[in-house]
Amino acid sequence: MRYISTRGNSPPQRFREILLAGLAPDGGLYLPEKYPHVSADELSQWRGLSYPALAFRVLEKFIDDIPAADLKQLIDRTYTAAVYCNARSGENAAEIAPLRTLAPGLHLLELSNGPTLAFKDMAMQLLGNLFEYVLSQEKSDLNILGATSGDTGSSAEYAMRGKQGIRVFMLSPLGKMSRFQTAQMFSLADPNIFNLAVQGVFDDCQDIVKAVSNDHAFKKKYRIGTVNSINWARIVAQVVYYFKGYFAATHSNDERVDFSVPSGNFGNICAGHIARMIGLPIRKLILATNENDVLDEFFKCGIYRPRGTAQTFQTSSPSMDISKASNFERFVFDLVGRESATIRELWGRIDSGGAFDLSRMGHFAHIADYGFVSGTSCHADRLATIRSVWDRFGVMVDTHTADGIKVGLENSTSGIPLICLETALPIKFEDTIREALQREPERPGAMDGLEDLPQRFAVMPVDAQAVKDYIAARAG
């Protein structure tokens, strides 16, 4: 399996080569040169597999330069009940990614049983083990640079803390995450973890990561890697979610399902796109945004118009307070027929602060072939959804998951199972839960007193050079 850049000016690479690199040298994102295919027979064989066994079957389609026995061992070590059984109480607490049926045809795929109570743990824990495996073989080290709007940062830091040969430099927008999310990151005292609070919004953090990654001399000298979903390994690990949810919600491979996915950086729903491309019977991929509705505007009219810092709203679903969705480039690459020249032209406009309109280029006519629909949710909507789900089903959901349920129900069809992907546990957004339900969300015992712990972080300007100087002084 070889991987190519969406921008077409980098040589094809193997999985291990792109694992540590993140962005391609030409600034593009990696995708398989050709998508593998999952046959009907394989779907039948995979139905009923445990999560680790299913993850191995999916991932071996994309990873052929790590020996199968080693890959299986890494996966088995990642997906154990010991890692995923402590986040919530209940009869399914020890199951990895259980499906909770709220009503006939309406399901919630519970992905937040990991160490930081967010869906990203499911992929990030594997990424940490893959990094450590490759670095130990190469007798090398890695300085990870990432950006977070909330959950990516804590998931990455908990996955990488204490790993040999790895340092993490995580950028986050100062004062724009929930108190719980902030405390999860800033309270870590591990010497290989560095938190940088940027005086801007998430898009500024993400732009700094890309600017540093595009400084090839600096990247090579300081061995810079990424854990954001621009890293292909994050995306491919999340593809497994969709297979797990599909098998749990259906009885035969003749059935199709709809997935509703809260989306900010387009990473999780991009994994759904990959799952659909390789053969999973997905009818609709329902994209839910919050008040920052850049992606909804595109899927409704073909215009991709990032808003910029001044027009990015701070909302009660902060992990989606994103204007420029980095993974969106992967989908558009497929949408325009994998024409790298077109991607270079389109993202040249985006990188210079502009926009593009695919409806005027003819490509938008093909968007229905990929199953995407979209919708938005605002603060009042998510409050109403949190109340409704609690009153009707006795289930408490976080703000982002509420966005997904609301938009999913608006776009669902009777007789087609709707699977809503959970984003995080409600405790991460307790202020909004309290506003909606006048009660406290359940807090796992391991998180008691989290916000009272000492916090360690550095405040940084919106300046890529300042971040490079900080890394250079600490990278070893």
ZIQUIKA-V751613 format. One record per residue. N is the residue number from 1. RES is the residue in three letters. PSI is psi in degrees with one decimal (NA if undefined). Layout:
n = [N	N]
res = [RES	RES]
psi = [PSI	PSI]
This chain:
n = [1	2	3	4	5	6	7	8	9	10	11	12	13	14	15	16	17	18	19	20	21	22	23	24	25	26	27	28	29	30	31	32	33	34	35	36	37	38	39	40	41	42	43	44	45	46	47	48	49	50	51	52	53	54	55	56	57	58	59	60	61	62	63	64	65	66	67	68	69	70	71	72	73	74	75	76	77	78	79	80	81	82	83	84	85	86	87	88	89	90	91	92	93	94	95	96	97	98	99	100	101	102	103	104	105	106	107	108	109	110	111	112	113	114	115	116	117	118	119	120	121	122	123	124	125	126	127	128	129	130	131	132	133	134	135	136	137	138	139	140	141	142	143	144	145	146	147	148	149	150	151	152	153	154	155	156	157	158	159	160	161	162	163	164	165	166	167	168	169	170	171	172	173	174	175	176	177	178	179	180	181	182	183	184	185	186	187	188	189	190	191	192	193	194	195	196	197	198	199	200	201	202	203	204	205	206	207	208	209	210	211	212	213	214	215	216	217	218	219	220	221	222	223	224	225	226	227	228	229	230	231	232	233	234	235	236	237	238	239	240	241	242	243	244	245	246	247	248	249	250	251	252	253	254	255	256	257	258	259	260	261	262	263	264	265	266	267	268	269	270	271	272	273	274	275	276	277	278	279	280	281	282	283	284	285	286	287	288	289	290	291	292	293	294	295	296	297	298	299	300	301	302	303	304	305	306	307	308	309	310	311	312	313	314	315	316	317	318	319	320	321	322	323	324	325	326	327	328	329	330	331	332	333	334	335	336	337	338	339	340	341	342	343	344	345	346	347	348	349	350	351	352	353	354	355	356	357	358	359	360	361	362	363	364	365	366	367	368	369	370	371	372	373	374	375	376	377	378	379	380	381	382	383	384	385	386	387	388	389	390	391	392	393	394	395	396	397	398	399	400	401	402	403	404	405	406	407	408	409	410	411	412	413	414	415	416	417	418	419	420	421	422	423	424	425	426	427	428	429	430	431	432	433	434	435	436	437	438	439	440	441	442	443	444	445	446	447	448	449	450	451	452	453	454	455	456	457	458	459	460	461	462	463	464	465	466	467	468	469	470	471	472	473	474	475	476]
res = [MET	ARG	TYR	ILE	SER	THR	ARG	GLY	ASN	SER	PRO	PRO	GLN	ARG	PHE	ARG	GLU	ILE	LEU	LEU	ALA	GLY	LEU	ALA	PRO	ASP	GLY	GLY	LEU	TYR	LEU	PRO	GLU	LYS	TYR	PRO	HIS	VAL	SER	ALA	ASP	GLU	LEU	SER	GLN	TRP	ARG	GLY	LEU	SER	TYR	PRO	ALA	LEU	ALA	PHE	ARG	VAL	LEU	GLU	LYS	PHE	ILE	ASP	ASP	ILE	PRO	ALA	ALA	ASP	LEU	LYS	GLN	LEU	ILE	ASP	ARG	THR	TYR	THR	ALA	ALA	VAL	TYR	CYS	ASN	ALA	ARG	SER	GLY	GLU	ASN	ALA	ALA	GLU	ILE	ALA	PRO	LEU	ARG	THR	LEU	ALA	PRO	GLY	LEU	HIS	LEU	LEU	GLU	LEU	SER	ASN	GLY	PRO	THR	LEU	ALA	PHE	LYS	ASP	MET	ALA	MET	GLN	LEU	LEU	GLY	ASN	LEU	PHE	GLU	TYR	VAL	LEU	SER	GLN	GLU	LYS	SER	ASP	LEU	ASN	ILE	LEU	GLY	ALA	THR	SER	GLY	ASP	THR	GLY	SER	SER	ALA	GLU	TYR	ALA	MET	ARG	GLY	LYS	GLN	GLY	ILE	ARG	VAL	PHE	MET	LEU	SER	PRO	LEU	GLY	LYS	MET	SER	ARG	PHE	GLN	THR	ALA	GLN	MET	PHE	SER	LEU	ALA	ASP	PRO	ASN	ILE	PHE	ASN	LEU	ALA	VAL	GLN	GLY	VAL	PHE	ASP	ASP	CYS	GLN	ASP	ILE	VAL	LYS	ALA	VAL	SER	ASN	ASP	HIS	ALA	PHE	LYS	LYS	LYS	TYR	ARG	ILE	GLY	THR	VAL	ASN	SER	ILE	ASN	TRP	ALA	ARG	ILE	VAL	ALA	GLN	VAL	VAL	TYR	TYR	PHE	LYS	GLY	TYR	PHE	ALA	ALA	THR	HIS	SER	ASN	ASP	GLU	ARG	VAL	ASP	PHE	SER	VAL	PRO	SER	GLY	ASN	PHE	GLY	ASN	ILE	CYS	ALA	GLY	HIS	ILE	ALA	ARG	MET	ILE	GLY	LEU	PRO	ILE	ARG	LYS	LEU	ILE	LEU	ALA	THR	ASN	GLU	ASN	ASP	VAL	LEU	ASP	GLU	PHE	PHE	LYS	CYS	GLY	ILE	TYR	ARG	PRO	ARG	GLY	THR	ALA	GLN	THR	PHE	GLN	THR	SER	SER	PRO	SER	MET	ASP	ILE	SER	LYS	ALA	SER	ASN	PHE	GLU	ARG	PHE	VAL	PHE	ASP	LEU	VAL	GLY	ARG	GLU	SER	ALA	THR	ILE	ARG	GLU	LEU	TRP	GLY	ARG	ILE	ASP	SER	GLY	GLY	ALA	PHE	ASP	LEU	SER	ARG	MET	GLY	HIS	PHE	ALA	HIS	ILE	ALA	ASP	TYR	GLY	PHE	VAL	SER	GLY	THR	SER	CYS	HIS	ALA	ASP	ARG	LEU	ALA	THR	ILE	ARG	SER	VAL	TRP	ASP	ARG	PHE	GLY	VAL	MET	VAL	ASP	THR	HIS	THR	ALA	ASP	GLY	ILE	LYS	VAL	GLY	LEU	GLU	ASN	SER	THR	SER	GLY	ILE	PRO	LEU	ILE	CYS	LEU	GLU	THR	ALA	LEU	PRO	ILE	LYS	PHE	GLU	ASP	THR	ILE	ARG	GLU	ALA	LEU	GLN	ARG	GLU	PRO	GLU	ARG	PRO	GLY	ALA	MET	ASP	GLY	LEU	GLU	ASP	LEU	PRO	GLN	ARG	PHE	ALA	VAL	MET	PRO	VAL	ASP	ALA	GLN	ALA	VAL	LYS	ASP	TYR	ILE	ALA	ALA	ARG	ALA	GLY]
psi = [124.1	151.9	139.7	157.8	143.2	-21.6	-4.0	4.2	23.4	145.5	151.1	146.6	160.1	170.1	-47.5	-31.3	-36.7	-16.8	-46.1	-12.1	-39.5	-105.7	147.1	157.4	-26.5	7.4	-3.6	-179.0	146.8	141.9	157.5	141.3	-36.7	132.4	136.4	170.7	136.0	117.7	167.1	-38.3	-41.3	-41.5	-42.0	-39.9	-32.0	-22.7	126.9	-5.4	151.4	163.9	-46.3	-41.0	-39.9	-42.4	-40.8	-44.0	-38.5	-48.2	-29.8	-16.7	-26.1	-15.7	105.2	9.5	14.0	126.3	139.5	-39.8	-39.2	-42.6	-43.9	-41.0	-41.7	-42.3	-44.3	-36.8	-30.9	-48.8	78.5	153.7	-29.4	-31.9	-32.1	14.2	-0.5	-2.6	-36.7	155.7	169.4	169.4	-23.3	15.0	-33.9	-4.3	140.8	122.0	57.5	152.7	122.3	121.5	116.9	-38.6	164.2	121.1	-1.2	116.9	154.8	119.1	109.7	108.5	10.3	33.2	7.9	-174.5	-29.3	9.5	28.9	153.3	-25.0	-19.9	-35.6	-34.2	-37.3	-35.7	-38.4	-40.5	-42.1	-42.1	-36.8	-44.4	-51.6	-39.0	-50.0	-42.5	-36.8	-35.8	-35.3	-7.4	51.2	179.3	173.9	135.5	109.8	129.0	124.3	167.0	144.3	145.0	2.9	-75.0	-30.2	-42.3	-51.7	-39.0	-44.0	-43.9	-38.7	-28.4	-28.5	-11.9	130.1	-2.0	136.0	132.6	12.2	131.8	146.0	125.8	106.6	123.2	137.0	153.4	122.7	122.5	13.1	11.7	166.8	160.1	-38.7	-47.3	-44.9	-45.8	-37.6	-41.8	-53.9	-16.1	-8.7	131.7	5.1	134.6	-14.1	9.5	126.6	121.0	128.4	112.5	111.4	136.2	66.1	-153.0	177.0	-41.0	-35.6	-42.0	-45.7	-40.3	-36.7	-43.2	-44.2	-39.7	-43.1	-42.3	-28.6	-4.9	88.2	-34.6	-44.9	-44.9	-42.3	-44.3	-40.9	11.7	62.3	128.0	174.4	152.5	-6.5	167.8	2.1	-19.5	121.7	-35.1	-34.6	-44.3	-47.4	-32.1	-32.1	-17.3	-32.3	-34.2	-44.1	-39.3	-42.9	-47.1	-40.9	-48.7	-35.6	-26.8	-6.3	166.8	-21.3	162.1	2.5	-14.3	150.2	157.3	163.9	140.7	133.0	128.1	116.6	132.8	126.3	-58.8	5.0	14.7	-50.2	-42.2	-23.8	-36.9	-36.7	-38.6	-42.8	-43.9	-41.4	-39.4	-31.7	-2.6	2.8	132.3	73.1	128.2	-57.6	142.6	107.6	112.9	124.1	126.8	169.1	-148.4	-21.3	88.7	33.7	-45.1	-37.7	-39.3	-40.9	-49.7	-17.2	-32.2	0.6	0.7	126.2	111.8	81.3	141.3	-26.5	171.3	-47.4	-24.5	13.4	119.0	145.3	120.8	178.5	2.1	72.0	-22.6	-11.4	15.6	68.8	136.2	-34.9	101.8	107.8	-36.4	-12.3	-29.8	-34.8	-44.8	-43.8	-34.1	-45.3	-40.8	-36.4	19.3	24.8	37.2	101.5	-34.4	-37.4	-41.7	-42.4	-40.4	-47.7	-46.1	-16.2	-39.5	-43.1	-45.7	-20.6	12.0	12.7	-154.2	173.1	159.2	101.6	-19.4	-22.3	-1.8	-1.1	-19.5	-29.6	-23.6	-21.6	1.1	-31.0	-24.1	-17.7	-0.5	7.0	136.1	166.3	167.7	172.0	163.7	140.8	-179.2	-45.8	-37.5	-45.5	-32.8	-45.7	-38.7	-42.7	-43.4	-44.7	-45.3	-37.2	-45.6	-39.4	-36.4	-6.9	25.9	131.8	127.8	154.2	176.6	-40.6	-42.6	-36.8	-40.8	-43.9	-40.7	-45.1	-50.7	-34.9	-46.4	-34.4	-24.5	11.2	163.2	133.9	133.7	-10.7	120.0	134.5	121.2	115.4	128.0	121.7	142.7	-44.3	168.2	150.3	-27.8	-24.4	-14.9	51.0	-30.2	-43.8	-36.0	-42.7	-39.8	-39.1	-40.5	-5.3	39.7	162.8	139.6	154.7	136.3	119.7	140.9	-33.5	-16.3	5.1	132.4	12.8	-45.2	-14.2	-5.7	152.2	144.5	143.5	114.2	162.7	133.3	131.3	145.8	169.7	83.4	109.8	-36.0	-38.5	-39.0	-41.5	-40.7	-40.4	-44.8	-46.1	-33.5	-15.7	-5.5	-16.6	NA]
